[in-house]
Amino acid sequence: MKSTVLTTLTTYFRESYEEFKRVTWPTRNKAIKLCGIVLSFVLVSAIFVAILDYGFNMGYQYLLNIR
């Protein structure tokens, strides 16, 4: 059983390495541009969620103060 696991792992890593060599990597400029797009989207999403959180918090506080 031990040799089967070792053989399977060895085969997996060998095939992964071969696949890794076939990957088409982006250029440095393309990677920077894509990273900027992702970070911008994350920032806009975080601001949107923060505004929603603030609005829900204000509504909740308003409901708690109604008597």
C-alpha positions as a Markdown table, in Angstrom:
| # | Residue | x | y | z |
|---|---|---|---|---|
| 1 | Met | 0.0 | 0.0 | 0.0 |
| 2 | Lys | 2.8 | 2.4 | 0.9 |
| 3 | Ser | 4.4 | 2.1 | -2.6 |
| 4 | Thr | 1.0 | 2.6 | -4.2 |
| 5 | Val | 0.6 | 5.9 | -2.4 |
| 6 | Leu | 4.1 | 7.0 | -3.2 |
| 7 | Thr | 3.7 | 6.1 | -6.9 |
| 8 | Thr | 0.4 | 8.0 | -7.0 |
| 9 | Leu | 2.0 | 11.0 | -5.4 |
| 10 | Thr | 5.0 | 10.9 | -7.7 |
| 11 | Thr | 2.8 | 10.6 | -10.8 |
| 12 | Tyr | 0.6 | 13.5 | -9.6 |
| 13 | Phe | 3.6 | 15.8 | -9.0 |
| 14 | Arg | 5.2 | 14.8 | -12.3 |
| 15 | Glu | 2.1 | 15.5 | -14.3 |
| 16 | Ser | 1.5 | 18.8 | -12.4 |
| 17 | Tyr | 5.0 | 19.9 | -13.3 |
| 18 | Glu | 4.4 | 19.1 | -17.0 |
| 19 | Glu | 1.2 | 21.0 | -16.9 |
| 20 | Phe | 2.8 | 23.9 | -15.2 |
| 21 | Lys | 5.4 | 24.2 | -18.0 |
| 22 | Arg | 2.5 | 24.5 | -20.6 |
| 23 | Val | 0.9 | 27.5 | -18.9 |
| 24 | Thr | 0.9 | 30.7 | -20.8 |
| 25 | Trp | 1.9 | 33.4 | -18.3 |
| 26 | Pro | 0.9 | 37.0 | -18.6 |
| 27 | Thr | 3.4 | 39.7 | -19.2 |
| 28 | Arg | 4.4 | 41.9 | -16.3 |
| 29 | Asn | 2.4 | 44.8 | -17.6 |
| 30 | Lys | -0.7 | 42.7 | -18.1 |
| 31 | Ala | -0.4 | 41.2 | -14.6 |
| 32 | Ile | -0.1 | 44.7 | -13.1 |
| 33 | Lys | -3.1 | 45.9 | -15.0 |
| 34 | Leu | -5.2 | 42.9 | -14.0 |
| 35 | Cys | -4.1 | 43.2 | -10.4 |
| 36 | Gly | -5.2 | 46.9 | -10.5 |
| 37 | Ile | -8.6 | 45.9 | -11.9 |
| 38 | Val | -9.1 | 43.3 | -9.2 |
| 39 | Leu | -8.0 | 45.7 | -6.4 |
| 40 | Ser | -10.4 | 48.4 | -7.7 |
| 41 | Phe | -13.3 | 46.0 | -7.8 |
| 42 | Val | -12.6 | 44.8 | -4.3 |
| 43 | Leu | -12.4 | 48.5 | -3.0 |
| 44 | Val | -15.6 | 49.4 | -4.7 |
| 45 | Ser | -17.3 | 46.3 | -3.3 |
| 46 | Ala | -16.0 | 47.1 | 0.2 |
| 47 | Ile | -17.3 | 50.6 | 0.0 |
| 48 | Phe | -20.7 | 49.4 | -1.2 |
| 49 | Val | -20.9 | 46.9 | 1.7 |
| 50 | Ala | -19.8 | 49.5 | 4.2 |
| 51 | Ile | -22.6 | 51.9 | 3.0 |
| 52 | Leu | -25.2 | 49.1 | 3.3 |
| 53 | Asp | -23.9 | 48.2 | 6.7 |
| 54 | Tyr | -24.1 | 51.8 | 7.8 |
| 55 | Gly | -27.7 | 52.2 | 6.4 |
| 56 | Phe | -28.9 | 49.0 | 8.1 |
| 57 | Asn | -27.2 | 50.0 | 11.4 |
| 58 | Met | -29.0 | 53.5 | 11.3 |
| 59 | Gly | -32.3 | 51.8 | 10.6 |
| 60 | Tyr | -31.8 | 49.3 | 13.4 |
| 61 | Gln | -30.8 | 52.1 | 15.8 |
| 62 | Tyr | -33.9 | 54.1 | 14.7 |
| 63 | Leu | -36.2 | 51.1 | 15.4 |
| 64 | Leu | -34.6 | 50.6 | 18.8 |
| 65 | Asn | -35.3 | 54.2 | 19.8 |
| 66 | Ile | -39.0 | 54.1 | 18.9 |
| 67 | Arg | -41.2 | 53.7 | 21.9 |
